Amino acid sequence: MQGSDDTIMLTRREVLVAGATAVAASGVPRALAAATEAIGPQAAGAPVMSKVAFTVNGAAHTLEIDNRTTLLDALREQLRLTGTKKGCDHGQCGACTVIAGGRRINACLSLAVMHEGDRITTIEGLGTPGKLHPMQRAFVKHDGYQCGYCTPGQICSAVAVLEEIEAGVPSHASADLAARPQVTAEELRERMSGNICRCGAYSNIVEAISEVAGRRA
């Protein structure tokens, strides 16, 4: 607005808008550029690549990958081992379970670069169609699957569970493994609780694991 003496008169709102515009035009771009430079190229979007070497199913591999790549994506996209499934991609379903460094993990929650030097076993490394792993045979015998999507993770987890039991690793269902002559169905259900079967084949899965556990005992 303009006064009678030709001087410019601004409302309070116009003053605030003009001030904010001036700050945006001058200070913000410089501040944003400085912040981007400080946090580095990774956060700014540019990938940071690293080499990682590990052994998968008995074969040595060296990959150059983005540091943000999960072990699951490295197995599926880089090594083409698609038996390991991507289910929830949030560590909630267990479909991506593999055995790494002697323990079962959710591959979707672990970065590939964290496994330098590890020995990793996926479902492809447990057995072949002509020579199935005992756990694979038991799953077939007891119909421990329906759609089959969760089955690779279920089997990898089941194999690791029996290794845990033999090594004396306690679970919530049993703090003293030596006190029991055999593994109970309750304990198997508790140990396998991180692997979800949306088809509901849980009883068949427990029967399959129990059979293999009985043979090993």
Secondary structure as UniProt FT lines:
FT   TURN            4..5
FT   HELIX           12..44
FT   STRAND          49..56
FT   TURN            57..58
FT   STRAND          59..66
FT   TURN            67..68
FT   HELIX           71..73
FT   HELIX           74..78
FT   TURN            82..83
FT   TURN            95..96
FT   STRAND          97..100
FT   TURN            101..102
FT   STRAND          103..106
FT   HELIX           107..109
FT   HELIX           112..115
FT   TURN            116..117
FT   STRAND          119..121
FT   HELIX           123..126
FT   TURN            129..130
FT   HELIX           134..141
FT   TURN            142..143
FT   HELIX           151..166
FT   TURN            167..168
FT   TURN            172..173
FT   HELIX           177..179
FT   HELIX           185..191
FT   TURN            192..194
FT   TURN            198..199
FT   HELIX           202..216
//
